[in-house]
Amino acid sequence: MATAAAIVAKARRDVISHFMERNAVSSDAAVRWVPERHIQRRMLARLMRRGVLVETGEDTYFLDVPAYDRWKRTRRLRAVVLLAGVAVAGAAFAALA
């Protein structure tokens, strides 16, 4: 059975892939899309809030590539900081034990 994180990650990949595969990367190339699954609708809304997807009309969107790149860099940075924090905490715990 898939974990919640895996389901969210797949939805994120599905939504991004939908626009990448159609080369919908500008307002002129925007495509119409109505997500089939609830998790895809939530991911679409999340990516719109972050400016990664831009709505040009009713159910018509495009992927803002510079915003997508910034968003990916931010996610990676947060993951690195989190892992570094866990490593430091683990080292501190090991030193005290």
C-alpha positions in Angstrom: 0.0 0.0 0.0 1.3 3.4 -0.9 2.1 5.9 1.7 0.5 9.4 1.8 3.9 11.0 0.8 4.1 8.7 -2.2 0.6 9.5 -3.3 1.2 13.2 -3.0 4.6 12.9 -4.9 2.8 11.0 -7.7 0.1 13.6 -7.9 2.8 16.3 -8.1 4.6 14.4 -10.9 1.3 13.8 -12.8 0.3 17.5 -12.7 3.7 18.8 -13.7 4.0 16.1 -16.4 0.6 17.0 -17.9 1.8 20.5 -18.7 5.4 19.6 -19.6 4.2 16.9 -22.1 2.0 19.4 -23.8 4.7 22.1 -23.8 2.2 24.4 -21.9 4.9 26.8 -20.7 3.5 30.2 -21.7 0.2 31.9 -21.7 0.0 31.4 -25.5 0.4 27.6 -25.0 -1.9 27.2 -22.1 -4.0 24.0 -22.1 -7.4 23.1 -20.6 -7.3 20.5 -17.9 -9.8 19.3 -15.3 -8.1 16.9 -12.9 -9.8 13.5 -12.5 -8.7 12.8 -8.9 -9.1 14.8 -5.8 -5.4 14.7 -4.9 -4.6 16.1 -8.4 -7.1 19.0 -7.8 -5.4 19.7 -4.5 -1.9 19.6 -6.1 -3.1 21.9 -8.9 -4.4 24.4 -6.3 -1.2 24.2 -4.3 1.0 24.8 -7.4 -1.2 27.7 -8.4 -0.8 29.3 -5.0 2.9 29.0 -5.4 2.8 30.6 -8.8 4.1 27.5 -10.5 0.9 27.0 -12.5 -0.9 30.1 -13.9 -4.6 30.1 -14.8 -5.3 31.9 -18.1 -9.0 31.0 -18.3 -11.5 28.7 -16.8 -9.7 25.3 -16.3 -6.9 26.6 -18.6 -3.3 26.7 -17.2 0.3 26.9 -18.1 3.5 26.0 -16.2 5.7 29.0 -15.4 9.1 27.4 -15.8 11.1 30.1 -13.9 8.7 29.8 -11.0 8.8 26.0 -11.2 12.6 26.1 -11.1 12.6 28.4 -8.0 10.1 26.2 -6.3 12.1 23.1 -6.9 15.3 24.7 -5.6 13.4 25.8 -2.5 12.1 22.3 -1.9 15.6 20.8 -2.3 17.1 23.4 0.1 14.5 22.7 2.7 15.2 19.0 2.4 19.0 19.5 2.8 18.5 21.7 5.8 16.2 19.2 7.4 18.6 16.3 6.8 21.5 18.4 8.1 19.5 19.2 11.3 18.7 15.5 11.8 22.4 14.6 11.3 23.5 17.2 13.9 20.9 16.1 16.3 22.0 12.5 15.8 25.6 13.4 16.3 24.8 15.3 19.5 22.7 12.4 20.8 25.5 10.0 20.1 28.1 12.2 21.8 25.9 12.4 24.9 25.3 8.6 25.1 
